[in-house]
Amino acid sequence: MTAAMRLRRKLDPRPAGVVAPPESRRAPVWDRPVPGVGRAPLVWLLGVHGGAGATTLAHVLAPTADASRRWPGGFDRESPFVVLVARETISGLTRAHDLLRQHHFGFGGPSEVIGLITVAARPGRMPAEIRRYRELVGSLAGPVWQVPWYEEWTLVEPEQLPVWTPGDPMPERKRKIDPLDEVPVEVRELGADIVDAVREKLDSRTDFADDDVTDPPFEKGPR
């Protein structure tokens, strides 16, 4: 069992002017271990709406698992670390805003949000309106990452996509790759950033037992 499972969440100070969302705009908290995951992940991906991309990214990034649109409840010493995932639309970012406010007011269970991933909703540049709103919502999340549009990913099931594991070599940016054969550089860097963010959190904590510190559970379990 990893040290991450022993952490007790420390609530961040509530940002000035932020109010809790109504109960109807909150995501539920699991009242049992997140089902269908297998081995516990290092980080949960919480899709803030259907089609956000959390399921796809959970297959591509080995240290993560899909929380199935609910906050993990911390059962069986599950990892508390959560990254929200939203599509780059006004409605998607609004939903992310709701859940970030829910988290800041302590209504997201024992979870600790370590960032927000936004997934491109279409090819091309991000519209200015989306970019501005993304910056506003991201101010409540901490780190914010972006996954570009990969047309090839829309043509297959997530199980058919390649998988990134920490320690995998980074391909050269100049070399053109097939996203169905290799994980794109941007997504590899995203995965590495998430793992580093968790390690920084763990390094800053002293409220877990030394004998519980093991290697993070990077391998995928059955789903």
N, C-alpha and C positions, 0 to 999 in steps of 0.2 A: 504494500500500500504506500502511496506516495505521501510526501509531506503536505502536498496540496490538500489532501483530504482532511487534514487535521486543523486547517486554518479556520479561525473564527472571523467572520466578516466584521470589518471596522467601517462603520458608515462614514461616507464622505460628508463634509459640510454641505448643507443644501445651498445651491446657488441663489443669490438674491433675486427676488422677483419670480421665482419658479414655484408653481403651485402643482399639487398632486392632480393627476387626471381622475375623472369620475370612474367609478368601479367598472362601468361598461366599456371603458377604454383601456383597461388593464389586461395583461396576459395572466392566465391562471398559473399557480405554482403546483408542481407535481406533488401529490400526496403519497407517492411511492417512488421507488427508483425509476428513472427514465427507462421505459421498456424498449426492447429490441436493439440494445446497444452492444451487448457482449462485454468485452473488457472496458473498464471505465476509462474515459478519455482524459487528457490533460486539460482540455478546454472544450466547453460547450458552445455550439453555434445556435443562436436563437433567431430563427427567421421571424421577423416582426409581422409578416403577412404571408399569405400563400404566394408562391412563385418568387420569393425573395432571392433564392439561390442557396439557401443554407444546406439543403440536402446534397446538392451538387458539390459544394465546397467541402462538406464533411467527408465525401468519398475521395476527394482529391488531396486533402490535407490529413495525413495520417494521425497527428496528435489530437484531432478534433472529432466530435460526434454531434449529430443533429439532436437538439433538445426537443424537437417536435412541437415547436411554437409555445412551449411553456417554460417557466423558470424551473430549473432543477431544485429539488427540495432538500438536497444534502443527505439523502438516505444512503445507507451502506457506505458512508464516508465518501460520497461523490465529490469530485472537484467543485469548488465554488466559482471557478473562473468562467466568465461568459463573455462572448463577443456577439453583439447584435448584428444582424444582416438585413439590409433593406435594399430594395430596388430603387434606382435613381429616378423616381417619379415624385410628384408632390404628395400623393397619397401614401407612398411608401415611406417617405421621410417624415410625414406627419405621424405615421404609426410608430416609427422609431422614436420620435419626440415623446409620444405618449409613454412608451416603455422606459425611456430614460428618466422621465419625471417620476414614474412609478418606482423605479429603482432608488432614486435619490430620497424618496420619502419612506423607504424601508418596506415597501409593499411587494418586493420581488423575492421574498424568502431570503435564504442565507447567501445568495449569489453576490459575486463581486464583478462588476462590469469592467473589462480591461480595454474596451474599444468598440468601434463601429466599423463594419465593412459595408460599403455601398457598391452595388453591382450595376454596371451599365445596362440601361433599358433598351438601348439601340446602338447601332454603329455610329461613329463620328464623335464630334466634340460634345461635351456636356453643355446643355443650354445654360445661359447666364442665370436664369431664374432658379434653376436646380442647383447651380453652384453656390449661389448666395444662401439658399435655404439649407443646403448641406453644411455650410460653414456654421450657421446658427445652431442647427441640431447637433453637430459635432462638438460644439463647445461644452455640451453636457456629457460627452462620451470619453474624452481624453483622446488617445490616438484614433485617427480615422484613416482607413485604407480604402483603395478603390480597385475593383476588379473590372478590367476592360471588357468589351464585347468580344466574345469568341463565337463566331458563327458556327464553327465545327461542333461546339459543345451543345448546340441546340438540336443536332442531328442524331444524337445517340442517347442511350440511357446512362445515368450517372455511373453505374457499375462498369461501364465500358471505358471510362476515362482513366488516364494514368494517375499514379499516386506519388505524392511527394512525401519523403520521410526526412527528418533532420539528419544532416550529414551527407545527403545526396550532393554530388558535385553540381555547381552552378554552370549552365551552358553559357557560351559567349553570347552577348547581346546582339552582336552583328550577324550571328548565324541564324538563318531562318529555320524555325522548327514547326513541326506539325503538332497542333495542340491535342490531337488524338493519340499521338505517340509519346510526347514529352510534355511535362508540366511547364507552362510558360514561365519565363524568368520573373515576371511581375508577381505571379502567384507563389513562386518559390520564396521570393523576398517577403511577401506577406506572411507566409507560414513561419519563416525565420523570425520575423518581427514579433509575431504572437508568442512564440516560444521564449524569446528573449524577455518579453514583457512579463510573462509568468515567472521566469527565473529571477527577475529583479524583485518581484513581489515576494517570492520565497526567501530570497537573500536578505530582505529587510525585516523578516519576521523571526521571532524567537519563541513563539507559542506553540511549537510542535516538538515532538520527541526525536532525539537524534537517531534512535533505532528505527524510525519510520521513514527516514530519508533513503529513497531508492531511485533508480533510474526512472524517468517519466515513462508512462505507458504509451509508447508511440505506435505499437503494432495495432492493426485493425483486428477487432474481434468479429464474430458472426453477427449479422443484423437481422 
